[in-house]
Amino acid sequence: MSSPAPRPTPAGPASAEPGLPPGQIDLTHPDRRPEWIALAVAAGALLLAFTGEEWGRWWGDVHAWLEPISAFLNPTIGPGLPLAAGVALLVTTQGATWAQRLSWRQLLLTSWLTGLVWSVGLALIRGWSGITKPLTNDHEYLVDVPRVDDLTTLIPTFLDRVDIRGDEQWITHVAGHPPLTFLSFLWLDRIGLGGPVWGGVVITALGSTAIVAVLVTLRILGDEQRARVLAPFLVLTPLVAWSVVSADGVFMAVAAWGLAVLAAAAMAPTWPRAAILGAGAGVVLGIGINLSYGLLLVGTLALAVLAAARTVRPLLPAVLGALVVVGVFAALGFWWLEGQERLVNRYYMGIARNRPYSYWIWANLAVVCFCVGPAVVAAVGRAVAQVRASAVQWSAAWLLALGGAAAIVVADLSGLSKSEVERIWLPFMLWLVPLVAWLDVHDRRRWLAAQAGWTLLISSVLRFTW
């Protein structure tokens, strides 16, 4: 009988500081200049991006509502503000202590429930419409739900209505995604959970689990100490301002859980278990790319998971698992590659053809800074300083952040994300948050307060269009 395969050794949190024992996080960073430089660069980029059309001789009309954000100025103080502010105060003052003292299961449950209350509170700043109105947008999935009578014919004929053809075309979001996303809304409608209320509830509940998946992934890969450090930052992440009632929040969660299963496969003690979990991860990630074409770029994060685990054992099973999902949809009449091709054609037949690449290629990155909040921007500055000093700590947290950054760069260069990246890039931006583990331990409470304050501010001042 063959002996079990040796368990892979993850890229653990070894310290870059001499004299510290293995596994201990470097908690002190006396030089804060990289953080302030990063904040200054982000602020300058945002200032230039928000005044983009005033510099029209360079870029012309950038074709956005409140460039570079898809939003309107609409200051509001609603019933959700006290709830969100209370959660922010509690997490800012007690979150770090609880994150270290709670058992792991208690930490996961507490993080999820607190993050869920935080996100609901932010949405309710605009009253109940904060939950329901985003899904009543004229470009959202629910618009096309009454147009489908027979679910059995949807997939075989789905691509015929992607191209712009007058009244017969799918609306923007249905045409912009594979059929599984639209099918999900149709299934909810068929079981009596149709409409914006139930849609908002389901999306909010599912999307809120993404932060749990990040914590689980890091712990599996041997980076529990950093996972505990960043748990309060995940709970109060500004990203929930866009994920709470957007289908992209569900995409974010599906991708995150697929990566968590892949991490479990990579760390499995035996080959059979690694193969089964790897195939399961592939199925989840395969479902992901059939929810959103853009989730193909989660491949960079999958490679980061394997790099952190220092193994490629689950790679082949994961690829096969994803291909099974693609094959099932192909057998039903939807070929993923053709769908992507038709989407690109429609994309450039619409407003995207008028959005200047020379503006959006850098303005999109300014939007990332806007969305992740000041603490993550400062942490990116710290990460850049580590790279320049050849002092990178190649832990799971660092590698996953690198994978998320790589996905953002590829998406940006593709030219298929001109505007609206605050929701489209949610599955990638989420993985930049782990970099906050490298912020000075003495500054973390202040950075956490800055994150909460920033999120409350933008949620109260801006009404997002999606």
N, C-alpha and C positions, 0 to 999 in steps of 0.2 A: 504493500500500500504506500502510495507516495505521500510524503509529508506535506503539510500545508505550506503554501508559498509565504516567504517572509513578508511581514507587514511593511509597506513602504514608509519611509521616514519623511515626515512633512518638513517643509521649510519653516522651521520653528522660529520663535521670536528672539533670536540671538541678538545681543546688544552690540552696537557699534562702538560703545564706550569702553576703553580699556579698564580692566579691574572689576567689572561687574560680572556676577556669576551668570552662566548660561541660562537663557530663558527669562532673564529680567529685562523689563522694558526700560529704555533710557527715558527717564521722566523729566529731565531738566535740560532746557535749551536756553542758555543765558542770552544768546544772540538772537534778538527778535527782528532784526532787519529784514531777513527774507520774507517774513510774514507781512510786514508793513509795505514792502516793495510790491508784493503780489496784490495787496489790497489797493495800492495806488494805481497799478497798471489796470486792474479790473475796473476801478472807478473811472479812469480816463477813457477806457474802451467803451464803457457804458454811456458816458457823457457824449462821446462822439457818435455812438450808435443811435442814441435817442434824438440826436440832432441831424441824423443822416440826410433827410430831405432838404434841410437848410444848406447842405453842402452839395446841392443837386448838380453842380457843374462837374462833379466827379462821378456820381452814381445815378442821378436822375430820380424818378419816382420809384421808391423801393416797394410800393404796393403792400402796405401793412397798415393796421389800424393805429397802433401806437408803437411805431417801429422802435426796437425790433421785437416787441412783445405783442402777442395777439390779445389785446385787452383794451379797455376803455377806462378813462379816469372817471370814477364814480364813488367818491368817499361815502362810506356808510358805517353806522354804529348800530349793530343789530343784537338780537338776543344771544347769539353764540359767542359774542366777545367775552363776557364774564367767564363762561365755561372754558374757552380756550386760554384766557389769561390765567385762570386758576390752575389749569394743568401746567402751563408754562412755569408758573411760580413754584409749584410743587416739584416738578422735575428739575428745575434749576437749583433749588435748594437741597433737595434730598436724593435726586436721581443717582449721583455718583456713589453715595453711601449705600443705597439699596442695591445698586449694580454689583457691588463687591460682597455684600452680606447675604443676599438671597441665594437659595439653591439654584441650580441651572434651570430646572423646570419652572420654578417660581419666577425667575428672571424672564424667561420666554413669555410666559402667560402675562406677567405684569407689563412687559414691554408692548405686547400686542394690544392689550386692553387700553393701556394709557395712550398709545399711538392712535387707536381707533377713536377714543373720546376727543383727542386733540384734533384729528382731522374732521370729525363731525362738528366740533365747535367752530372750526375755521369756516366750514361751509355754511353754518347757521348764522354767521355774522350778517349774511344777507337774507336771513329768515329762511323759511322752508323752501323758498325758490332757489336757495343755494344748493339744495339737494336735487331738485327737480328740473330747474331751468336749463342747465347745461345739456341735458339730453333732449330738449325740445328745440334745439338749434335746427335750422332748416337744412343743414348738411349732415345731421346725425342719423344713426341707423334706424331709429324709430319711425322716421318719415316713410321709409320703404316697407315697413312691416305690413301695412294693410294691402300692399300690392302683390303679395305672395299668397296664393290660395293653396297650392300643392307643393309641399316640401320635397316630394320625391323628384320633382323636375328642376329644383333650384340649382343643384350642383352641375348637372350636365349643361344647363343653359346659362350658367352664371356669367361666363366670359363674354357672351354675346351682347351683354348690356353694359359692359365696362367702357367700351369706346363711346365717345360723345355722339349721341344720335337723338337729339331732341327729347321728346317726352318719354321715350323708352329707356333712357339711360338710368343707371343707378345714381343715387345722390353721392356726394363726394366721399364720405367715409365708407360707404358700402363698396364703391368701386375701388377705393384705395387700399383695400385689404382682401386677403383670401376669404372664401365664403364662410369659414368656420365662425368668425366673429359675428357676422350677420345671422348665421344659423342659431347662435346662442341666444340672441334676442328673440328670434322666432320661436325657439323652444320655450323660453320664458313666457311668451305671449300665449302659446298653446296650452300651457299648464295653469293659466290664470294669473300669472305674475307679469303681465305686460304693462306697458306705460312707463313714464319717467320715474314714478315713485319707487316701484319695485326694482326697476333698472338701476336707479341710484343706490338703493340699499344693497343690492347684490354686488355691484361694482365696488362700493365703499368697503364692504366686508372682505371681499376677496383681495382687493388691492392692499388693504392694511396688513396682510400677512407677509408682505415682501420683506419688511424689516426683520421678522422672525427668521426668514430663510437666510438672510445675510448672517445673522448671529450663529445659526446652526452650521452654515458652511464654514465659517471661521473656526468654530470649535472642533469640527470634524478634522480640519486640517491642522490642528494643534495650536491654534492661536486664540485660545479661550481668554487669556488675560487681556488682549487687546479688544476682543469682542465685548468684554465687560466694560472696558473704558469707553467704547463708542456707543454702547446701548442708549444712554440718554440723548446722544446726538441723533441717533436714528429715530428715536421717538419724536423729537422736535424738528425733524428735517423740514425745511421749507418746501421740499418736493411734493408734500401732500397737498399743497394748495392747488396742484394740477391733477394729482392722482385720485383725489377723493371721489369724484364723480365722472371720471374719464375712463373709457375702455383701455386707454394706454396704461392706467394703473393696474389693470388686470394683466396686461401683457408683461408689465414689470414683475408682478408676482409670479406668473408662470415661468418666466425666464429664471428668476431667482431660485425657485424650488427645483427647477431642472438642474441648475448648477449645484444645489445642495445634494441632490441624489447622485450626481456625478462625483462629488467629493466623497460621498459614502462608498461609491464603487472604487474610487482610487485608493481609499484607505482600507478596503476589505481585506481580511487576513487570508482568504483563500481565493483561488482563481474562479471556481464556480460562482461564488457569491459576487465577486467582482464583475463577472460576465452578466449575471442576472440584473444587478443594480445598474451596470453600464447600459444594458438594453433599456431598462426602465427610464434612465436619464435621457436616453435618445428619444424615447417615445414622448416624454414630457417636452423636450426641446423641439421635437418634430411637431407636436401640437402647437408650440409657440410660433414656429414659422408659418403655420397655417392659420394663425390668428393675425400675424403681422409680417409682411415681407421683410421689414427692417430687422426683425429678430435673428435673421441669418448672421448678423454681426455679433451676436452673442457668442459666436465661435471663438472670438478673441478672449472672452472671459472663460470659456471652456478650456482653452489652452492654458490660461493662467492657473486654473484649478489643477490641471495635470502637472504643471510646472511646480506648483506649491507642494504637491504630493510626491513629486519626483518619480513619476511613473506614467506609462502610456497604456497600461493594461486595459483599462475600460474604453479606450478610444474606438477600437473596431466594433465592439458590441454597441456602443453609443451611436456610431454612424449607421449601423444596420437598423437599430431601433428607430432612428429618425427616418430612414428610407422606407421602413414599413408604413409609417404614417403617410408619407408622401405617396407611396404606392397605393394605399387604400383610397386616397382622394383621386388619384389618377384613374383607378378602376371605376370610380363613381362618375368620372367625366371631367375632373378638374386637374389640369396639368400645371404645376406650380410655376415652372419656367415660363410658360406662355402667359400666365397671369401677371408675372413680373414684367414681361415685355409689354403687355397691353397697358399696364399701369404707367410705365414710363412714357408711352405714347400719349396717354391721356393727360399725364402730368404736364407735359410740355405743350399740350393744346390749350391748357387753361391759363390761369394767372401766373403760373411759374415761369412761362416764357418771357414775361415782362419783369420779373424780379431779377435785378442785376447780380450776377455771381460775384462780381468784384466787391459788392457791399456785404452780401450774406455770408461769404466765406469766413469773414472775421467777426461780423456782427453776431453770428450764431454762437461763437465762443464767448462773446460778451454776455449773451443770454444764459449760457451755462453758469457763469459767475453769478448772475442775477438769481438763478434758480437754486443753486446749492447753498448760498448764504455765505456770510463773511468768514465764518470759522473754517469752512472747507476751502475757501479761496486762500486763506492764510496757511492752511495745511499744505496746499499745493505749492505755495512758496517755500515752505519748509522742505517739501519733497525735492523740488528743483535744487535747493541748496545742498541736499544730500547727494544728489547726482553729481553736481559740480565738484563736491569734495570727495567723491568716490567713497562715500560712507553710507551707501544704501543698505538698509536692513532687509534682506530678501525674504521676508516673512510672507505668509499667505495674504495678510491685509495689504501689503505693498504690491504684491503681484496682481491681486484682483483689482486694485486701483489702477494699475498699469493697463490691465486688460480693458477696463472701462474707458480709460483715456484713449486707448488705441481704437476702440469701436467708435468713439466720438470723432476722432480725426478722420477715419475712413468714411464715415457718414457725411462729414462736412465736405470732404474733397469730392464726393460723388456728385454733388450738385442736386441731389434729390431731397434735400432738406432745407430748402430756402424758406425760412420762417417756420413758426409753430414748433420749434425744437423743444420748447419748454415741456411739451407733452410727449413728442415723438421720441426724445432721447431719455425719457425716464428710466428705461431698463439699463441704461449705461451710466447715467449720472449717479444713480443710487450707490454704485460701487466706488465712487470717489470719497464717500463719507468716511470709510475706514482710515483715511489719512489723518483724521483728527487725533488719532491715538499718539501721534508724534508731537502734538502741541505741548507746550510747557505745562506740567501738572498744576502749577500755581495759577495758570491763566485759564484753565478749562472752564471753571464756573462762569467767568466773564464771557468767554467765547460762546458758551451755551446760552447765556442770557442774550447775547447779541443775535444768535440764531433765532431764538424765540421772538425777540423784539422785531427783527426784520420780517419774519413770517407774519406776525400780527399786523405790521404796517402795510405790507403789500396786499394782504387779504382784505384790509379795511378800505384801502384807497383805490384798488383796481378791481374791475369786474372782468374776469377772463372770458374770452369768447367761446372756449371749448369746455 
